[in-house]
Amino acid sequence: MTRLNLILFAIAICSALGIVSTQHRARKLYIELQQLQDMSRQYDIEWGQLQLEQSTWAMHSRIEQIATGHLHMQVPEVARIQIVPPEGVH
């Protein structure tokens, strides 16, 4: 009878240790998941900011202002504009 009690006690201890280590691992993985989700949110915010910045830099009025102000470019006269059709279109 004592031997059976010792075996059951050893099994209970092993089960308890297994549960504790499993819970610890689950907590660590949950913390890692939270950190990765936070990083994902930060990347989404940064992506939105970069898209906004790109649209600002590519605004037609800004490009035209730089072309005329810094590069001294001008819109050609209508008589000097030629439209070239793409190859294969007749």
N, C-alpha and C positions, 0 to 999 in steps of 0.2 A: 504494500500500500504506500509506503514512504517513497519507494522508487517511482511509482506512478505520479505521486505528488511532485517530486523533483522534476520529472520529465514535463509535466504540465506547467510547472513554474518556469522552466527554461523556455518552453514554447511561448508562454505569456510574455516573458521578458523580450524574447526575440521579436514577437509581434509588436510590442510597444516601441522598441527601438526602430523597427521598420516604419511604423506610423510616424514617429517623430522625424526621422530622416526624410520621409516622403513629404510631410508637411513643410519642412524647412526648404526642400527643393522647390516645392510649389510656390512658396512665398518668394524665393529668389527669382523664379521665372516670372511671377506676376510683377515684381519690381522691374525686371528687365523689359517686360511688355509695356509697362507704363512709361518707362524712359524712351522706348522706341516710338511710342505713340506721341509723346511730347516732341521728339525730333521730327516726326512726320508733320505735325502741326506747324512747327517752325519752318520746315521746308516749304510747306504750302503757302505760308505767309511770305516767305522770301520769293517764291515763284510769282506770286501776285504782284509783289513790288517790282520785280524785274520786268514783268509784262507791262506794267504801267510805265516804267522808265523807258522801255523800248518804244512804246507807242508815243511817248513824249518826244524822244529823240527823232522819231521817224515822221513827225507831223509835217504835212506839206508846207505849211507857212514857215516853219523853222528852216526846212531845207531850202526854200526859196530865199529866205532872208540871208542865209549863209552864202548861197550861190551869188546873190547880187552884191552883198556887202563885202565879203572876204575874197571871193573869187572873181568879182567884177564880171559876172556873166549876165547876159540879157536874153530876153525872149526874142527869137527871130521874127522878122516880119512875116506876115501871112504868105506873101508871094514867094518867100524863100523856103517854105516848108514843103517837103515832099513826103508822101506816104508810100512806103515800099511794102508791097504785099509779101507775105511769107512764101517760102519756096513751096512749089507743088500746087499753089492756088492760082488759078488763071482767071 
